Amino acid sequence: MCWLPGGKAEDAWQRFEAQQLHMGTLFRIVVYAPDQEHALTACRAAFVRIAHLDNIMSDYKEDSELMRVCREAADKPVKVSPDLFRVLQASQEVARQSDGAFDATVGPVVRLWRRARRQQQLPDTKRLEAARQLVGFEKLRLDPQQQTVQLALPGMLLDLGGIGKGYAADAALEVLERHGLKQVMVVAGGDVRVGEAPPGAIGWKIGIAGLQDGTRPTEYLLLRQVAVSTSGDLEQFVEIAGRRYSHIVDPHTGQALVGRRSATVVAPTGTQSDAWANALCVLGPEKGLALLEKRAGFAARFLLADDTAKSSAGETKSPTGEDTVPVRVFTTSSWAKLPRP
């Protein structure tokens, strides 16, 4: 664990940071604690929890619980751990609410597109169509009474890459709070889960980068007791024959998304923000934002290729200069604009 102490010795509660690699990304935890020993103990416990969830949800590890389910659940219902059942239930809920734009059964086509990125070659059309026939959230059957999972067809593969990091961030925050730390932030790549605001602050200040310059925020969010996730092709993509293909796949067509886009979602939990950010990329701004506007506690921004932004509040605006980067506060679903601090 990389340990990054911060804060001043005279502060009653000091800022501490720690980071570890899990789930193919860098998890960073920031806490305010009375002393280093307290912070270190809490962060270690949170990272143990994250590692445990990685062993459950990974589709890269053949011995993970998820992969065992994929091998066995086409023949019979398979009893699973509470964590795996909860994340699959959450996946199915978003799948239904998004008309299948988010779908945990998308694994067969995701595998083909991963190979395409490695080989710089588009997937074979016939193989892609065969894989697409295995996709569909209605083919995943969950039994809450028995806590079992069953797959309708052999060859189905579950992929929790669009929800797992958010779920892990939620779980890590719960661990930190059980250790008595409330002013905490868990960052898992493009997913951020926060607790109470840092001392003397309105919220945790999070920058949302544009597509034209991925290092420069076009907007800042001040967050408290919510989560935010950004999904898109800013970092994960491949160019084949002059065309850019995202790592995000449309479950309905089996095709990787084309055309630059980025979706940012604020939600009550990281599980929800992670899944909905992926769903919005598939749905597009009009349909996606219209769906989220009906959901209490959610807000979203869809960024187009020219860095023009559309928000779930219905406004459309172009990015502003560095001196007037907007700041918005989120403890609820509104895009409440405040003066820049």
Sequence and secondary structure as in RCSB ss.txt:
>XXXX:A:sequence
MCWLPGGKAEDAWQRFEAQQLHMGTLFRIVVYAPDQEHALTACRAAFVRIAHLDNIMSDYKEDSELMRVCREAAD
KPVKVSPDLFRVLQASQEVARQSDGAFDATVGPVVRLWRRARRQQQLPDTKRLEAARQLVGFEKLRLDPQQQTVQ
LALPGMLLDLGGIGKGYAADAALEVLERHGLKQVMVVAGGDVRVGEAPPGAIGWKIGIAGLQDGTRPTEYLLLRQ
VAVSTSGDLEQFVEIAGRRYSHIVDPHTGQALVGRRSATVVAPTGTQSDAWANALCVLGPEKGLALLEKRAGFAA
RFLLADDTAKSSAGETKSPTGEDTVPVRVFTTSSWAKLPRP
>XXXX:A:secstr
 EEEE S TT SSEEEEEEEEETTEEEEEEEEESSHHHHHHHHHHHHHHHHHHHHHH SS TTSHHHHHHHHTTT
S EE  HHHHHHHHHHHHHHHHTTTSS TT HHHHHHHHHHHHHTS   HHHHHHHHTT  GGGEEEETTTTEEE
ESSTT     TTTHHHHHHHHHHHHHHHTT  SEEEEETTEEEE S  TT SSEEEEEE SS TTSEEEEEEESS
 EEEEEESSSSEEEETTEEEEEEE TTT  EEES EEEEEEESSHHHHHHHHHHHHHH HHHHHHHHHTSTT EE
EEEETTS EEETTS EE    GGG  EEEESSS  EEE   
